[in-house]
Structures are given as C-alpha cells and as structure tokens.
Amino acid sequence: MGKYNAFLEIHRKEAGYRPLHDRVHDFGEVEQTLNSGNRRLQASRCMDCGVPFCHWACPLGNKPPEWNDALYRGEWEKAYRLLNATNPFPEFTGRICPALCEKACVLNLVEHEPTTNRENEAAITEMAFQENYVHVETPHRNGRRVAVIGAGPAGLAAANDLNHLGYEVTVYEKNEAPGGLLRYGIPNFKLNKAVIDRRIRLLEAEGITFHFGAAMDLANLVAPANEEGEKAFDAYVVATGTPVARDLKAPGRELKGIYFALDLLSQQNRILAGMEFKKDQLVNAKGKDVLVIGGGDTGSDCIGTAHRQDCKSVTQIEIMPNPPVGPEDPKNPWPNYPRTLKTTSSHEEGCTRRWNINTLEFLGKDGKLTGVKVQEIDWKPNPEGGRPLMVEKGKPEVIKADMVLLAMGFLKPEHPQYADNVFVCGDAANGASLVVRALASGRQTARKVDAFLKQ
C-alpha cells in the first residue's frame, strides 16, 4: 500500500467514453483512457484492506491490491506479472468485465467510489504489450496431447494453461476465426478484434495449434490411432459455449424481420472483418424502427449496433421489473454484485427502455413485420414458493417495429455421456455467464485434465 490515505484525497475518476456525436458513426472502441499519471493516482486509492473482498468476488482470484500498488509505484512490468499470474487474458476482462471486484471493494461500501480495477487492468496490459513485457514462453513438452473443442474464452484459457503445463494442445473451432462470443457476440466498439488476434498470435508462437472451420462430433469423441498405433489425444476439453439462443414462440414468429441478437451482432463483426454478404442476407437496421426484446448486455449491444447502422429508432423491452437505481441493492447487499439499473454507453446513445412488458404477438403485412403487440404486466409472490406469478396489468398495445432482435439469453446445452478423458468447461458446462467466469472455468478444467493424466 503505497499511499495509505490516498482514498481520502483522491476521488474515483473514470476515463469515460468518446463524445456521443463522434462514436455513433464508427465501430471504434468507445472507452477512452487516462494518461499514465492519472492512472497511477487511481491505483493509489486501493487501500490493501485487511480482508480484500475483491479477491473473493473475482472468479479468477485476481489480486488488485498487489498490482494496484505496483502500478502506483510505476512498476508496470511487475504489475503485469502479478495480474497475469491469475488472469491469462487481462486485455479481454479489462474491456468487458462487469468488474465484480469493484462492487465488492470496501471503498464501494464506504464511499460508493471503488478503485478503478477494470480500467487499471486494461492500462497495465496495454502497457505490457507496448513495452514488450509480454514474452513468448516455450514450455518443456511432456509427451501428452490434448484437444480443446471451442476457441472461446473458456477454451482459450484451458488451452493456454495446458500448453504451459507441457501438453501439446490442438484447438478445434467451428467458426472461421477464434474468440467465440468475444469475436462474434461482442461489438467492436467494446472489444476491437485486433486485441484477440494479438493474443492468438502469442498462443500460436507458444506452440498451440489451431484448426478453424472444424466442427467436432461431440457424441463420438474417439481418440484415433496414428500410424504408430498411438492415441491421437490423451484428453479432450469441450468448450463449445451455449450455441442455442432462447426463442420466443409468439404468434407471428415466422414474419420477416425477426432475428436473434447474434444474427445482427455476428454478421456486423464479420462485415467489419472484410466478409461480404448478399443484399437479401443482410441483417441491417438502417432506417428501421427496432425493438430489442431482452434487457441484458446482449440487448444493449444490439442497441449500439443499430445506432451505428443508422436505425430510425430503438426500443428495448424487458419482461422483468425495473431494477432499483443504485448504488445500493437492498435485496443483494455488499459485497455481492448489486442488481441495480445499468445504463451502458449504448443506452446513452438513445433508446426507449421499458420494463414489465410481455410480448403477445408479432404483427405483419405481406409476410413482413410491422409491429409487436405487448402488454404491461406485474409480478406477485407465488404462494407455493419459487418463481413469482405474472399477472396482467395494462391493456394490450402495439409497438411499431419493422425489426425485432431477440436478446433473451441462451439455453444451457445438454451433453452426451462422455468418456472419462473428456472434460466440459465454461458456458458449455454451466450455462451462459460472464467471460471472467468462463476464463476461470477453463483454468480449473486445465488443472483437472492435468490431474487426470498424471494418475
């Protein structure tokens, strides 16, 4: 703890976003950065608490007090080493993590001004790449081979750790490029894909082999023998995520103009990567009244993307009640993550937001969507316990829309019975969750594979 009273003298200062009128016209990252001097001052606010709840809250077990202290002292390389010891890809979480550690920060409890851990994490990592603190490590091979199926955050984390443990790792990815939802679900204005490519080049230099456009049959993960009669792989890691989006089976679902959120997000990211689509294949919001069904981060990403495609208007509806306005959540108190109203950079760009809205029917003309019939509802306690009961409240109404984006989450996948040498991790094992939890699951699974193969 370099400056014990810094939190009393220095207020929390966030880098903030690029000006709204500027950022909505491109897909460049919206978040700005502080200069190194101000970044070090922000790091000095970390109190190195006797019981640092940031450790407890982070699924990866990151240690912000340690690397914040190094950052405050100007020891950028040491800060990166401390950070990278627990987090394999801090350049990802430094951009898109909801910062569970900050919500559990003691300064969040006392002053509602937690340490800027996420921004500090991103700054440390970018400095590390800029100053060549990130080195290629060539591990000593142990003669065992592992296949990782899926190149999303969980698969990449498992592959990285297994590679460093000496295993020869081959990653199979069904898409044309690695990253999973990092690449195809998160817009470039939150995570520039060059950041992913930079890390993949490092993983390849360290010996990991990638095969793209390679879908694997999970029901038949047999390790074939090579010409010498040896098994091709000693173990498999299944990190295929949650590929099936939750649908909304309301009347009129077949109308043209209704899409899953990833139809929009993944196509836009592919277009930015240079891929071309025919006009009748485009999922584009230009000139349209857009309705986003689902109030989470994916829905927010759809809002920001629709604006950049020059939509006419955006409305977002959510079936659940409006969360309380923060910073405190009486039903989920500190140090737990508060379920409070979240306003993202995309919301700031313009959006009508409504809660307690149930979708009744999709309306259309000549096979094309023209609007959505919805109804305001309420929730009452279930006398038998469990999920509250939905009750009608208002009269049905029609929201004008010629594009609907379904952003209601993903279904937890079901898996066949695997052999003992097959391990499942990330969203494929636990259902859709945060990137930081996927990374933690990938690392934990790598340790399980290592223990299994050392038996």
Secondary structure by P-SEA (a helix, b strand, c coil): cccccccccccccccccccccccccccccccccccaaaaaaaaacccccccccccccccccccaaaaaaaaaacaaaaaaaaaacccccccccccccccccccccccccccccccaaaaaaaaaaaaaaaaccbbbbbcccccbbbbbccccaaaaaaaaaaaaaccbbbbbbcccccccccccccccccccaaaaaaaaaaaaaabbbbbcccccccccccccccccccccccbbbbccccccccccccccccccccccaaaaaaaaaaaaacccccccccccccccbbbbccccaaaaaaaaaaaaacccbbbbbbcccccccccccccccccccccccccccccccbbbbbccccccbbbbccccccbbbbbbbbbbbcccccbbbbbbcccbbbbbbcbbbbccccccccccccccccccccccccccccaaaaaaaaaaaaaaaaaaaac
